[in-house]
Protein backbone atom coordinates (compact mmCIF):
# COMPACT_ATOMS: atom_id res chain seq x y z
CA UNK A 1 0.00 0.00 0.00
CA UNK A 2 1.05 3.58 -0.63
CA UNK A 3 -0.09 4.89 2.73
CA UNK A 4 1.97 6.84 5.17
CA UNK A 5 1.07 8.32 8.54
CA UNK A 6 -0.16 11.80 7.55
CA UNK A 7 -3.76 12.56 8.49
CA UNK A 8 -6.46 12.43 5.83
CA UNK A 9 -10.23 12.74 5.55
CA UNK A 10 -10.64 9.00 4.83
CA UNK A 11 -12.30 7.41 2.99
CA UNK A 12 -12.78 9.32 -0.27
CA UNK A 13 -15.91 8.65 -2.36
CA UNK A 14 -15.68 9.36 -6.09
CA UNK A 15 -17.51 8.98 -9.41
CA UNK A 16 -16.04 9.04 -12.87
CA UNK A 17 -15.89 7.73 -16.42
CA UNK A 18 -13.96 4.46 -16.86
CA UNK A 19 -14.64 3.94 -20.60
CA UNK A 20 -15.83 6.34 -23.30
CA UNK A 21 -18.88 5.53 -25.44
CA UNK A 22 -17.95 2.87 -28.01
CA UNK A 23 -17.78 3.89 -31.68
CA UNK A 24 -21.14 3.90 -33.44
CA UNK A 25 -19.84 1.44 -36.03
CA UNK A 26 -19.23 -1.13 -33.25
CA UNK A 27 -15.57 -1.68 -34.18
CA UNK A 28 -13.03 -1.94 -31.35
CA UNK A 29 -9.73 -0.04 -31.49
CA UNK A 30 -8.31 -2.53 -29.01
CA UNK A 31 -9.49 -6.05 -28.05
CA UNK A 32 -9.99 -4.79 -24.47
CA UNK A 33 -12.45 -2.06 -25.55
CA UNK A 34 -16.01 -2.48 -24.30
CA UNK A 35 -19.03 -2.82 -26.60
CA UNK A 36 -22.41 -1.16 -26.12
CA UNK A 37 -23.77 -4.43 -24.66
CA UNK A 38 -20.83 -4.86 -22.27
CA UNK A 39 -21.19 -1.30 -20.98
CA UNK A 40 -24.92 -1.84 -20.43
CA UNK A 41 -24.49 -5.11 -18.50
CA UNK A 42 -21.17 -4.90 -16.61
CA UNK A 43 -21.51 -4.47 -12.84
CA UNK A 44 -18.21 -3.73 -11.09
CA UNK A 45 -19.94 -3.24 -7.74
CA UNK A 46 -21.00 -6.88 -7.21
CA UNK A 47 -20.05 -8.56 -3.95
CA UNK A 48 -17.29 -6.64 -2.21
CA UNK A 49 -16.74 -4.62 -5.39
CA UNK A 50 -14.00 -4.72 -7.99
CA UNK A 51 -10.53 -3.88 -6.69
CA UNK A 52 -9.30 -0.31 -7.12
CA UNK A 53 -5.55 -0.27 -7.78
CA UNK A 54 -2.92 2.42 -8.24
CA UNK A 55 -1.45 2.35 -11.79
CA UNK A 56 -2.46 -1.33 -12.36
CA UNK A 57 -0.11 -2.50 -9.60
CA UNK A 58 -1.78 -5.62 -8.13
CA UNK A 59 0.29 -5.17 -4.96
CA UNK A 60 -1.18 -1.71 -4.48
CA UNK A 61 -4.88 -2.08 -3.62
CA UNK A 62 -6.13 1.44 -2.77
CA UNK A 63 -9.91 0.89 -2.50
CA UNK A 64 -12.83 -0.67 -4.34
CA UNK A 65 -15.55 0.06 -6.88
CA UNK A 66 -19.04 0.33 -5.38
CA UNK A 67 -21.12 0.49 -8.58
CA UNK A 68 -21.04 0.93 -12.34
CA UNK A 69 -23.63 1.94 -14.94
CA UNK A 70 -24.14 3.18 -18.47
CA UNK A 71 -24.06 6.98 -18.64
CA UNK A 72 -26.36 9.21 -20.70
CA UNK A 73 -23.98 9.32 -23.70
CA UNK A 74 -23.19 5.59 -23.59
CA UNK A 75 -20.05 5.94 -21.47
CA UNK A 76 -19.18 3.47 -18.69
CA UNK A 77 -19.46 5.26 -15.34
CA UNK A 78 -18.23 4.09 -11.94
CA UNK A 79 -18.36 5.04 -8.29
CA UNK A 80 -15.89 3.92 -5.71
CA UNK A 81 -14.09 4.44 -2.45
CA UNK A 82 -10.40 5.21 -1.94
CA UNK A 83 -9.14 3.81 1.37
CA UNK A 84 -5.40 4.49 1.03
CA UNK A 85 -4.35 7.83 2.64
CA UNK A 86 -1.62 8.74 0.10
CA UNK A 87 -3.85 7.95 -2.87
CA UNK A 88 -6.66 9.94 -1.29
CA UNK A 89 -4.38 12.99 -1.06
CA UNK A 90 -3.24 12.50 -4.66
CA UNK A 91 -6.84 12.33 -5.92
CA UNK A 92 -7.91 15.38 -3.89
CA UNK A 93 -4.91 17.40 -5.14
CA UNK A 94 -5.57 16.47 -8.79
CA UNK A 95 -2.28 14.58 -9.16
CA UNK A 96 -4.04 11.24 -9.73
CA UNK A 97 -7.51 11.47 -11.29
CA UNK A 98 -7.26 9.26 -14.36
CA UNK A 99 -9.27 6.03 -14.51
CA UNK A 100 -8.15 2.94 -16.39
CA UNK A 101 -9.78 -0.48 -16.68
CA UNK A 102 -7.58 -3.55 -16.29
CA UNK A 103 -9.04 -6.13 -18.67
CA UNK A 104 -8.00 -9.72 -19.42
CA UNK A 105 -8.65 -10.72 -23.03
CA UNK A 106 -8.57 -14.25 -24.44
CA UNK A 107 -8.06 -14.45 -28.20
CA UNK A 108 -7.96 -17.19 -30.77
CA UNK A 109 -4.82 -18.04 -32.68
CA UNK A 110 -5.75 -15.62 -35.46
CA UNK A 111 -6.28 -12.79 -32.95
CA UNK A 112 -10.10 -12.76 -32.79
CA UNK A 113 -11.51 -11.88 -29.40
CA UNK A 114 -13.12 -14.85 -27.63
CA UNK A 115 -13.67 -13.52 -24.11
CA UNK A 116 -12.83 -10.46 -22.01
CA UNK A 117 -13.36 -9.63 -18.38
CA UNK A 118 -12.63 -6.58 -16.26
CA UNK A 119 -10.15 -7.54 -13.55
CA UNK A 120 -9.70 -4.18 -11.86
CA UNK A 121 -10.04 -0.43 -12.12
CA UNK A 122 -6.98 1.74 -11.56
CA UNK A 123 -6.45 5.32 -10.55
CA UNK A 124 -3.65 6.73 -12.67
CA UNK A 125 -1.98 10.00 -13.58
CA UNK A 126 -2.85 9.77 -17.30
CA UNK A 127 -5.43 7.35 -18.73
CA UNK A 128 -4.89 5.78 -22.16
CA UNK A 129 -8.54 6.19 -23.14
CA UNK A 130 -9.58 9.80 -23.62
CA UNK A 131 -12.04 11.34 -21.18
CA UNK A 132 -11.62 8.71 -18.45
CA UNK A 133 -11.29 10.71 -15.26
CA UNK A 134 -12.67 11.09 -11.77
CA UNK A 135 -15.20 13.88 -12.22
CA UNK A 136 -16.85 13.96 -8.80
CA UNK A 137 -15.39 13.79 -5.28
CA UNK A 138 -17.70 13.64 -2.27
CA UNK A 139 -20.59 14.87 -4.45
CA UNK A 140 -18.67 17.90 -5.82
CA UNK A 141 -17.80 18.25 -9.51
CA UNK A 142 -14.01 18.35 -9.97
CA UNK A 143 -13.67 17.74 -13.73
CA UNK A 144 -15.70 19.23 -16.57
CA UNK A 145 -15.41 19.07 -20.32
CA UNK A 146 -16.46 22.06 -22.38
CA UNK A 147 -16.79 21.73 -26.15
CA UNK A 148 -17.05 24.89 -28.21
CA UNK A 149 -17.06 23.52 -31.75
CA UNK A 150 -19.94 24.28 -34.05
CA UNK A 151 -22.63 21.61 -34.35
CA UNK A 152 -22.06 19.07 -37.12
CA UNK A 153 -23.23 20.33 -40.50
CA UNK A 154 -22.93 24.03 -39.62
CA UNK A 155 -20.72 25.83 -42.14
CA UNK A 156 -17.56 27.47 -40.82
CA UNK A 157 -18.38 30.71 -42.63
CA UNK A 158 -21.58 32.29 -43.93
N, C-alpha and C positions, 0 to 999 in steps of 0.2 A: 504494500500500500504506500501511497505517496504522503501520508499524513505526517505532520509534525505536531508540536505541542502548543502552537499558537491558538488563541481562542477564535471561535467562529460561531456563526448563527445557525448551526446545524439543525436538521438537514435542510438541503436546498431543494425545492420543488420547481420543476421546469416543464415547458412544452416547446416543441419545435417540429421542424420538417426533417424527416430522415431520408426521404426519397422524392424527387420531383415527379410531376405527372409523367407517365410514359408517353412516348411519341404517339400521335394519332394513327400512324400507319402500323403500329403494333410491333415494329422491329426493335430488337434490343441492340444497344451499342456495345454491351458487354454481357456475357452469359449470366452474370450476377444481377443484372437489372430486373426490376419487378415489372410484371404485366398489370394491366387494369384489374384482372381477376385476383391476382395475388395481393394487390394493395387493398382491395375490397374485403378480402377474407383473412388476412394475416392478423393475429392477435398476439402481440408481444407481452401483454400483461397477464397471461395465463399463469396459474399457480403462484409461485413466488415472484414471477416476473422475469423477463430476460435480463441477463447480466449487463450492466453498464461498465464498460472498461475505459481506460485512458489510452488513447492511441493504439488500440487493438492488442494491447499487452495483456495476455491471459493471466499473468501474475499480478495484475494491477486492477482488481475489481474495485470500482469507486461508487457503486450504487446499483440501482435496478430500474427497469422500465415498468411503469404501473399500468399503462394502457396504450393502445394504438388504434387509429381509425383513418378512414379515407377523408381527406379534406375537401372543401368546396370546389377546388380546381382539379381534383384527382390526385393530389399529392398524398404521400404517406406521412401522417402526423403521429407524434408520440408524446407521452408525458412520462416523467420519471422523477426519481429522487437521487440526489447526490449525497452520499454519506461520508465521503472522505474529506477532511478539513482542507487540505491543500488544493484539491480539485475544486471544492466549493469556492475558495478564494479566487482561483483562476477563472472560474465561470463568472463570478460576480464582477471581476475586474475587466472582463472582456477578452482576456488572454486566450481562453479556451472556450469557444462557443460553437465550433463546428460539430456536426453530427455525421457519423459514418456507420453504415451497416456492415457487419462482418457476416458474409454469406458463404456457405459451402456449396459448391456446384459439382455435380457428377455429370460427366459427359461420355458420349460414346467414342469409339475409336476415331471416327471421322469428325469429332468436335461438336456434334449436336448435343444440345442440353437435354438431359434425361430427368434430372431432379435438382432442386435447389432448396436450401433451408437457411433461415436467418439464425446464426449462432449467437450473435451479440450485437449490441449497439455501442459505439465508442464516442466519447467526447474527444475532439481533436482541435488543433490550432487551425487547420485548413482542410476542409472536406474536398474530396475528389469530385463529387457530384455538385453542380452549381445549386445554390439556394438552400443548402441543407445546414441550417443553423438553429440554435436555441433562439427562440423569438419571444419567450415569455419566462420571467423568473418571479416566483411568488405572486402570480397574477398581474404583473406589470410588464407591459410591452418593452422589450429591450433591443429589438431588431425589426426594422421596417424596410420594405422595398418600395421605391417610388419609380414608376416608369413614365417618361414624358414624351414618348414617341407618338406620332400621329396614328390614329386608328388605321388598320389595314385597308387599303383601297383609297385612302385620301391622298390626293396629289400633293407633292412637295411644294409646288408653286401654283398660283392661280392666274 
